[in-house]
C-alpha cells in the first residue's frame, strides 16, 4: 500500500521584478513556501508535515527543496541570525 501524498497549501510567495539588462524586458523571480501539516495515520501514529521551498523565474520552477520540520527550523534560525547580524552591522555604520 502506497503512502498518501501530502496536501500542500501556499503560505507565502515573494516576487521580485527586475529589468533584464539584455532584452530590457521586465522579468520576475519568485520564491514560494508551502506547508503540509502533520497527519495521523490509521494506526494512530502522527507523521510530521513537510515544508516545500520553490524558487522560480517567470512561470517556471527552477528549483524546489522539500524540508523536514527539523531542517526548516534550522533554516529559520539561520535566516533570523543573518537578519539580526545585518541590522546590528547597519546600526554600527549609521553611528559612524
C-alpha positions as CSV (number, residue, x, y, z in Angstrom):
1,X,0.0,0.0,0.0
2,X,1.5,3.4,-1.0
3,X,1.7,6.3,1.2
4,X,-0.8,9.1,0.8
5,X,0.8,12.2,-0.7
6,X,0.9,15.3,1.5
7,X,-1.5,18.1,0.7
8,X,0.4,21.4,0.5
9,X,-1.0,24.8,1.0
10,X,0.7,28.1,0.0
11,X,1.9,30.1,3.0
12,X,4.0,32.8,1.3
13,X,5.1,33.9,-2.2
14,X,7.8,36.5,-2.6
15,X,8.1,38.1,-6.0
16,X,10.9,40.2,-7.3
17,X,10.6,42.2,-10.6
18,X,13.6,43.5,-12.5
19,X,14.6,44.7,-15.9
20,X,16.6,42.2,-17.9
21,X,19.8,44.0,-19.0
22,X,20.0,42.2,-22.3
23,X,16.4,42.3,-23.5
24,X,15.2,45.4,-21.4
25,X,12.1,43.4,-20.6
26,X,10.6,43.2,-17.1
27,X,11.3,39.8,-15.6
28,X,10.2,38.1,-12.4
29,X,11.8,35.8,-10.0
30,X,10.0,34.3,-7.1
31,X,10.1,32.1,-4.0
32,X,7.2,30.2,-2.6
33,X,6.8,28.5,0.8
34,X,4.2,25.7,1.1
35,X,3.4,23.7,4.1
36,X,1.9,20.2,4.6
37,X,0.6,19.8,8.1
38,X,1.2,16.8,10.3
39,X,-1.2,13.9,9.8
40,X,-2.3,11.0,11.9
41,X,-2.1,7.5,10.4
42,X,-4.9,4.9,10.6
43,X,-2.7,3.1,13.2
44,X,-2.7,6.2,15.4
45,X,0.9,7.4,14.7
46,X,1.4,11.1,14.0
47,X,3.7,11.8,11.0
48,X,5.5,15.2,10.7
49,X,4.5,17.5,7.9
50,X,6.9,19.0,5.4
51,X,7.9,22.4,4.2
52,X,8.5,22.9,0.5
53,X,10.5,25.9,-0.8
54,X,10.2,26.5,-4.5
55,X,12.3,29.0,-6.5
56,X,11.4,30.1,-10.0
57,X,11.7,32.6,-12.8
58,X,8.7,34.0,-14.6
59,X,6.3,30.9,-14.6
60,X,9.0,28.2,-14.4
61,X,10.2,26.4,-11.3
62,X,14.0,26.5,-11.2
63,X,14.4,24.5,-8.0
64,X,12.5,23.0,-5.1
65,X,13.5,21.9,-1.7
66,X,11.5,19.6,0.5
67,X,12.4,20.2,4.1
68,X,11.7,18.2,7.2
69,X,10.5,20.2,10.2
70,X,14.0,20.0,11.8
71,X,15.6,21.3,8.6
72,X,13.0,24.1,8.3
73,X,13.7,25.0,11.9
74,X,17.5,25.2,11.3
75,X,16.8,27.3,8.1
76,X,14.6,29.7,10.0
77,X,17.2,30.1,12.8
78,X,20.0,30.7,10.3
79,X,17.9,33.3,8.5
80,X,17.0,35.0,11.7
81,X,20.6,35.2,12.8
82,X,21.6,36.6,9.4
83,X,19.0,39.3,9.6
84,X,19.9,40.2,13.2
85,X,23.6,40.4,12.3
86,X,22.8,42.6,9.2
87,X,20.7,45.0,11.3
88,X,23.4,45.2,14.0
89,X,26.1,46.0,11.4
90,X,23.8,48.6,9.7
91,X,23.3,50.3,13.1
92,X,27.1,50.4,13.6
93,X,27.6,52.0,10.2
94,X,24.9,54.6,10.9
95,X,26.6,55.6,14.1
96,X,29.9,56.3,12.3
